[in-house]
Amino acid sequence: LLIVFVVFLFFFFKQKTAYEMLRSLVGSEMCIRDRYIIMEFQTAGKSSTNKNERNIPLKQIRIGIVGYGNLGRGVEQAVTQNPDIELVAIFTRRDPAKITTASKSTMVLSANELASMQSAIDVMILCGGSATDLPKQGPAFASLFNTVDSFDTHAKIPEYFAKVDKAARDNGHLAIISVGWD
């Protein structure tokens, strides 16, 4: 009986990829994906006799990264492992010519060029620090892009949320804050 229980726990708690879980995801777990991507995944490789079922091309999510420290480099590595995500550009306050990225084809731009890339980027990943960078960058960039950040100054989250939420809502964007706490 103990062996059966251990085997059950192993299979029940086995880590799954997003694609393995795709059919069971609901609500906020689907924050970036849309129903067309799910339809494409579910119908890929199947021939259907249903006239209403269409194969819709998979649309890559176009990502920008703000900041190229440890977190920015980690995001770049994660993006390269996901075929449905395209890294459009990395933005930095440093001299872009001095940044060496994992992929030589990745565009590195000055942070001053962010606004000019609005039509080219679906989601901007903010990789700045919580102490000084994100309190300014979060609201500013949420007014321009859909954003994801890892703000982790716990005592200031309500204040930060209010500022980022207002900037995003006022401009028709979605901002996801405080992602990735350990």
N, C-alpha and C positions, 0 to 999 in steps of 0.2 A: 504494500500500500504506500509506503514511503517513497519507493522508486517511482510509482505512478504519479504521485504528487510532485516530485522533483521534476519529472519529465513535463508535466502539465505547466509548472511554473516557468520552465525554460522556454517552452513554445509560446506561452502567454505573454511573457515579458521580453521575448526576443526583439531586439531593435529591428525596425523595418525602415526601408527607404520611403521617401515621400511617394514614390510611384507605387510601392506595395500597399500603401495606406490610402491611395487616392480615392478609391471607390467609397471609403467610409468617412472621408473628411466632410465636415459641415461647418457652417458659420465662420467664426473668426479664424479657424484653422485654414481657411481658403483665402486669406487676406489678399494675396497678390494674384493668384490664379483666377481665371474666369471660366465660365461654363464652356466656352469654345475649346479651350485647351483640354478640358476633361472629355468632351465629346471626341476630340481627335485621338486622345489616348485610348479611350474605350473602343473606338471603331478602327484603330490602326490595324492593318493587315487582315481585316475581316471583309468579306463581301456580303453586302446586305441586300435583301429584297425589299426592304422598307423604303419607299420613295421619300419619306420625310427625314431619313437619316442621311447626313452629309459628312463627307470627310473635309474638315476645315483645316487649312494649313496651320501648323504650330507656329505661333508668333513668339519670337524671342523677347524676353524682357530686357530692355536696354538700361544698364546700370552705370552710374557714375560713382566714383569714390572721392570723398573729400578728406584729404590727409593721408600721408603715406609713411606713417610710423609702423609700429608692430601690428596694430589693428588693421590699418589699411593694407599692409602686405598680406595679412591673413585673409582678408576679404577677397583680395585679388586671387589668391590660391583657391579659395572656395568657388569663386565664379568660374574658374577654368575647368572645374569638375562637373559643371552643370550645362548640358547642351542647350537648355532652353533659356540661358542667360547670356547676354552679350555685354562685355565690358567696353563701354564707349570711350571713357576717359578717366584719368586720375587727375584731381585738382590739388595743387599744393601752393603754400605760401613761399616755399623755397624757389630757387631758380629751377624751372622745369628741365633745363638742359643738364642739370647735375643729378637728376633722378634716374636710377637704373631699375627698370621694372623686370619682373619675371619673364614677361613676353616682350620681345623687342618691338612688336607691332602695336603695343598699347600706347595710345596718345596720352601725353602728359602735358597739362595746361596750367597756366597760372590761375590761382583762385579768383583773380580779377575777371576771368573769362567765363565764370559760371553762368551768369544771366544770359549770355549769348547761346548757350547750349540747351535752353529750355525745350525746344522742339525735338531735340535728339535723344533726350534721356527720360525714361519712364519713372525710375526710382533712384534717388540719390542716397547713398550710404554715407552717413556722417561719422568719421573716425577720429574726431578730435577728442580732447580731454574734457572731462566733466567739470573740472574746477574753473577753467577760464574760457575754453573754446566753445563748448556746446551751449552755454547760457546765451551767447551772442549768435552763434551760427544756427542753432536749432530754429528759433523763430524766423530769422532772416531767410534761411534756405527753404523752410516750410511754406513761405509765401511764394516761392518760385517753383518748387518741385514736390512730388510725393517723397517723403523721407523716412529713413529708419536710422535710429541712433542708439547708443548704449549709455545714456546719461545715468550715472549711478550715485549721485550725491543724494542719498535717501531722504534726508531732512528737507531738501529743496524740491523734491519731485512735484508736489502740488502746485507750487509757484511756476516751475518750469513747464509743467503740463498746460497750465492756463495760458501761458504766453505762446507756446508752440501750437496749441489747439486753436487759439484765436487766429493766428497767422495762417494756418492751413485752411481753416473753415472760410475765412474771409476771401481766400483766393481759390477755393474749389479743389484743395489738395487733401491728401491723407498723410498724416504723420504718425509714425509708430515710435514711441520713446521707450527708453530703458530696456532694450532688448539684450539678452545675453548675459544676465547676471549669473555668477556661479554660486 
